[in-house]
Amino acid sequence: MESELDKEFYKNERKADWRDKLRKEIKSKDRTDITRVVMPEADPNVRNKSNIEVNAGISLEMAIKEASRCLDCVAPTCIIGCPVGTNIPKFVKYLELGDVLGAAKVLKENNSLPAICGRVCPQEIQCEAQCVYVKKLTKEGSAIGYLERFAADYEREHGDGSIPTLAEPNGIKMAVIGSGPAGLTVAGELAKFGYDVTVFEALHDLGGVLKYGIPEFRLPKSIVDFEINNIKKMGVKFVTNFIVGKTATIDDLKNEGYEAFFIASGAGLPNFMNIPGENFSGVQSANEFLTRVNLMGGANDKFDTPVHTGKNVVIVGGGNTAMDSVRTAKRMGAERAIIVYRRSKEEMPARAEEIKHAIEEGIEFINLTSPIEYFADENGMVNKMRVQKMELGEPDASGRRRPIVIEGSEYDIDVDSVVIAVGVSPNPIIQRSMPELEVTKWNTIKVDENMMTSIPGLFAGGDIVRGGATVILAMGDGRKAGQGMHRYIQANALAKV
């Protein structure tokens, strides 16, 4: 929740002459009568055969009209819903004014990756859900995500990409482990404070889950590269093919002069269901499937390690990763690309927009169904899966109704390949290299309110702390950790005086 000081800050900003003048140009009643903008989309029967981006973006005219819906509330509740604390009314009002580059600059104050957030952040359950339109007027919230994407894309297309104001370099070395959303965010935050930041990435390419986990049709790699290059402009250095805990330990890096560390190594260990037949060829995790397609050219038959899909592909799971996997399989030529999920469609954790897009693209959904065994041909290649039907009982710890087996409901589905998308666990390499580090029973790293671990000077955030979570929550951790690391360094400096 906002503090009183925050409310006073936003109230004073709102009093700026240009915003006061803008509010008076359109009556509030007229603003609320404006219909929310609809995002143009590529044709489903064209996009499901290619990697063109599904959401086509909005025009300047559409952006200004949507921005004019914003009532510029005295208490901007939308900000409460943003994990990185973006000054939403201010950037939206810059858009209404027609100053798109000014809007982009406001976004960069708190968000190092606005073009990414505008595409993959679940605004509908965060900032937009806290909008006064939703909370009090029972209308669709301001299209904050669309506006964020528009401003960031416009800046990329019409400028060099602004960077925030940076403090003078202080020469203090800080290490970030992992170049996913949490790592990129903390790197940007530390650069603002003037630190000498190096990001160590285990893979050959930068971006972490933004590159290996999210398909091109939802988040183009060129967008990720542009955002990373902006962070490089802030002075952040990147080292690839470097596994902290293997290539070098954190103690080794301490000996090289690094004074604080942020672990953002993610949750790259896939979960399986431990049912018979999971080890047959053609049964793979979503992590492996998406990584091989997104980073290793696995969709291209001319590459040395093409990914096997076939005509009948089943993805087990109901989250965003499952949607990414099944829609990727469709684009790779699957005639039947099927989601098998043990709860109803209404209870799927995937974003509603992703489910809508999947349905439009011809994805099949077999809900209230769960696999119990896989079968293979004489060569060990999966060719059939046995499933059983479920019904919903009382709510479980997640708040969703618990799936209950319907006895005697088993039946078989012919398959050429199966992708398991039932969650991930934290990458264990760093924990194993540091037995003194406190972890939970799920092997996630324990942190305090500043994102510091049980070891002073060692911070962590993102999926390595949360388990599988969203890009924006990882970014929120990175922003909080950057401030916590700065306070830690300052406190240590004072202690030495």
N, C-alpha and C positions, 0 to 999 in steps of 0.2 A: 504493500500500500504506500501511497505518497506520504511524505512527512509534511508537517505544516510549512516548513521552509520551502519544500518543493512547490506546494500550492501557491505560496506567495510569489515564487519565481515565475511560474507560468502566468499568474494573474498580472504581474508587472509587464511581462512580455506581450501579453494580449493587449495592453493599453497603448502599445506603439501606435503612432499616428496613422501609419499606412494600414495597419490591421483594423483600426477603428473605422477608418474611411471605407475600407473594403466591406466590412460588416453592414454599413449603412446603405450600400449600393443596392442590396437585394433584401427585401423583407424576409424574416425568418419563415413565415408561412409559405412564401413563394419558394424558398429553398427546400422546404420539406415536401413540396409538390413535385420536385424534379425526380424523375425515375432513375434508379441506379443504372450505371453503365453496364452493358453486356460485353464481355470479352469476345472478340471475333476468334474463330477457331478454324483450323485447316479441315478440309473435307475428310470425314472418318474413313471413307473408302480409298482415299489417296494416302493419307498419313499412316494407315496401318500397314502399308507396304514400303514405307520409307522412314527415315529418321528426321524428317522436317519437324520443326517445333510445333506442338499442338496448339498452344495458345499463341495467337498472332500478334498480341499487343494492341494498345489503343492509340488513337491519333491525338494530336495536340488539342484539337477542338473537343474531343471526347473527354480528355483529361481535365481541361478547364471547366467544362460543364459539371463533371463529377466532383471536382474540387469545390465548386460553388454550392454543393449540397451541405458541406461541412458548416455547422453552426458556430464554430469557434467557441466552444463552451468555456465558461468561466472555470469550471473544474474539469479538465480534459481527461475523463476516465479512460479513454482509449490508451493513454500512455501507461496506465496501470497494467494493461494486458500485454505490453511489449516487454519481453525478457531483456532487451538491451536498452530500454528506456528512450527510444527514438522520440524526438520532439515532433509528434505527429501533426498537431494543428499548425505549427509554424511552417513545416515543409508543404503541407496541403495549401495553406494560404498563399505561399509563394507561387504555387502552381496556378491558383485562381488569378493571381496577379499577372500571370504569363511569364514569370521569371523562373524558367525551368532549371537553369544552371544554379540559381540561388537555392531552389528546392533541393537539388542534388547535394549541394554543399552542406545544407542542414542535416540531411541524412547521414553524411559522412562524419558528423560530429560524434555520433554514438554507434555507428554501424559501418564496419569496414567492408561489408559485402552486400550492399543494397540490391544489386541486380540479381543476386542469388536469392536473397530473402523474398524479393518480389515474385519469384517463381515457385519456390518450394516451401516457404513458411506457411503454416496453417493459420492464416490470419483470421479465418472464420471462427476459430475457437479461442482466439487471443485478443488482439487489439480491436478487431471488428465486432467481436462479441461484447465488448465493453462500451461500444459506441452508444451514444444517447438515443440514436434511432432504434437500436435493439432494446436497450434497457427501459426506455420510457415511452417510445412512440410506436412500438410493435411494427417497425418497418425494417427493411433491409439496411444493414449498417453501411457506413461509408466504405467505398471500395479501396481501402487503404493499400492493400497489396498490389492492386493494379496500378495505382498512382505511384507507388514506390518503384515498381518495375519501369514505368514510363519515364520517370525522372532519371533513373540510373541509365537506362538505355539511351535516352536523349543526350545525356552528357557524354556517353561513350561515342555516339555518332556525330556530335557537334563540338566536342572539345577534347582535351588531352586527358581528362580525368583529374579532378581536383584531389588534393590530399589535405588532411587537417593541419592545423598549425602545430609545429613540432618545437619542443624545448631544445635548448642548446645541448649538443652531445655531452654526456658526462663520463663516457669511457667505461662504464660498468657493464660487464658482460652478463647477458641473460640467455638461458637456453630454453627452447621450446621443443618438445618431443612430439612430432606429428603435425602434418600440414592440413588437417581437416578443418572444419568450421571453428572449433574451439581454439586450435593452435593458431590459425590465421588471425582470429580476433585478438587473442592475447598478445600476439606479436605486434599488431597494429597499436594496441593500447600502450604497450611498453615503449614503442618507438615514439609515441607522442610525449612521453616523459623524458625522452633523450637517451634511453638505454641503447647499448650495442647488442642487438638481438640476432641470434642465429636459430633457425628452425631446422631440425634434423628429421628427415623423412625416410622411412624404411623402403618405400617403393621407388621406382625409377622416375615417377612423375609426381608432380605436386597436386594437392587438392584433397587427398584422402578420400573419404566417402563421397565427396562432391564429384569426384572423377570416376572412381571404380563402382560406386553404388547407384548412381542416378543416371538413367539413360539420356542420350543426346536429345531425344524428342521432348524431354521434360526440362532438361538443363543443358544447353549447348556448352561444350568444353571451351569454346572461344570466350564465353562469358566468364567462366571460372578463371581462365588464363588472364583475362583483362583485370579482374579483381586482384589476382595475385600480383600482377605487374604493378598495380597501384601501391600495394604494400611494399614491394621492392623499392619503389620510388621514395618510400619513407625511410629507406636505409636498412631494411631488414634483409639479412642474408639467408640463403637456403642451401642445405646440403642434402642430396638425395642418396639412395642406396646405403643408408646409414642406420643400423638397428641399435638403438641404445639398449644396453643390456647384453649385446652380443659383439657388435663392432667395437664398442667402448661402453664402459659402465658410467654411471653418474659420478662415481668417485674419480674416474679418469678425467671426466669433463671438469670436475672441481679443480683438479690439478692443473688444468689448462686455464684456470682463472674465472670460470663461470661462478657467479655468486648466488644465483637462484634459478630454479627450474620449474617448468610447467609440463606435466605429463598429459598429453592429449592423444594417446595411442589408440583410442577407440575400442570398439567391440567387434573384432574381426574373427572371433571364433564361433562358427555356426553351431546352432543347436539342432539335434536330430530327435526323432521320436522313439528310437530304439525298438523298432518293430521288425519282424522277420523280412529279410530281403533288401534292407537298406544299403547293403554293400554291393549289390549287383551293378554292373556297368549301366550307365544311363540314368542312375539316380544320383543327383548331386545337390549340393547346397545352393541357395540363392546367392550367397557370397561368391562362391566359385563361378557360378554361371554368369553373374553380372560383371565380375572382375574380368573374366576371360573375354567377354563381349566388349565391354567398355574400354578396357585398357590394352588388351592383347590381340585385337583383331579377330576374335574367335568367331564372328559372324561371317568372316570371309574364308571361303573354301580354299583360297590360294595360300593361306597362312599355314604354318607347320602344325599348329594345334587348333584346328577348327572345333567348335563346340557342336556336339551331337544334339539335335532336337528331334527331327522326324515330323511326321504328319499329325500325330496325336500326342500333345504335350499337356501334362497336368502339373499345376503348381499347387502345392499344399500350403494354405495360409490365407489370411485375410487382411494383412496390413499393407502399407505403401510399398514395401519391398516385394510382396507377392504381386501387387498390381504392376510394378515395374518389370518383374520377371515375365508375367504372362503376356504383357503387351510387347515385350521384346521378342518372345517366342513367336507371336503372331507375325511380327515384322520379318522374322527369319524364315517364314514360309509355312508355319504350322497351319494345317487345315482346321484342326480343332485345338484351340488353346483354352484350357479349362482351369477354373479355380475350384478347388475342393476345400471347403471350410466347414468347421464343425458347428458353428453358430449360424444364425440367420443373417441375411444380407444387411439388415438394419443395424446389426451389432458389429459389423466389420470395423476394425480400427482404422482402416485406410480412409484418407480424405474423401469426402463425398464427390468432389470434382474428379478424383482419379477413378472412382467406381463408375461415374457417369461416362467418362471418356472411354473406359474399358468396354462398357456395354455398347456404346456407339460403334466401337471398332470391331464388334463381333465376338467378343470374349464370352465364353459360356460360364455360367455359375452353377455349381452343384453345392448347395448350402445344406446345413444340418446333416453333414456327412463327414466321416473321418476314415482315413486309411488304416487298415489293420495288418496288411501283408502285401509284399511284392513278389512277383514271379518272373522267371527269365527263360529264354530259349536255351538251346544246347550250347550256345557260345557264351552264356552268362550275361546276355543283354536283356534288360528288363522289357517285358512285353505285355504285362498285365498287372493290375493292382486290385486288391480286394478291399472294399469299403463297407462300412456299416452306417445305417441311418441313425440320426440322433433326434431327440426332442429336448425342449428347453424346460429346465426345472426352476428352482428358486435361485435368486441372485447369489453369486459367489463374491470373493474378496474384491474383484474388479468392479463390482456393481452391476455386472451383466449376468443374465440368467445362465445358470450352469447347464452345459450340454449333457444329456443323459442317454446312454445307449438304448436303442430299441432292439431287444433280443430277437434274433431270427431274421434281421433285415439285411443281411450281408448280400452283396452282389459284386460282380467283376466289371472292370473297365479296361478295354484294350488301350495300351499306351506304348509309345516309342521312347519316351523319356519323361522323367519326373524331376521337378525342382522343389526342394524343401525350403519353405520360407516361414519357419515357426519361431523365429527369434535368434538372437545372438548373445554371446557371452564376451566378457572383456578379454582382450589380448593379454596373456599371462606372463609375457617375457620379462617385463620390468619387475613385477611382483616377485618372480622367482629369483631375480638377481639381487633383490633387497629383502631378505627374510625379516628384517626389523620393521618393515613397512606394514602398518595396520590395514587389513582388508576385511571385507564382510564375508559372510558364508558363500556369497555368489562371486567372490573374487573381485568385486569392485573395490576401489580405493576409498577409504574413509577420509573425509575432509571436514574442516571447521567452517564457520560462517565466512571466512576469507578465502576459502578454497585451499587452505594449507593442510597438508597431510600430517601424519604423526611425526614426520621428520622435519625439523625447522628448515625453512628455505626451499622445501620441496612442495609444490602445489600441483593440483590435478583438476581436471574438469572434462565435461563432455561424457561420451559413452563409457569411458573407463571408470567414471564415478556413478553414472546413472544407469548403466546397462544400455540397451538400445533406446534412443530417444530422438528428438527432432533436431534439425540443423539449428533452429533459432534458440532452443534451450542450451545447446552446446555453445553457441555464441554468447548467450547470457552468462554462462559459466566463465568463458574467456574474458569477458569484460570485467566481471567481478574479481577474477583472479589477477588481472592486470593491476587493478587498484590495490588488491591485497599484497601483491608482490612489491609494489612501490612503497606501501606503508612499511613492509618488512625491511626493505633496504634502508629506508629513512631511519627507522628505529635502531637498526644495527649501527648506522653511521653515528647517531647520537650517543649510543652506548660506548662507542670507541673514543668519544671526545673527552 
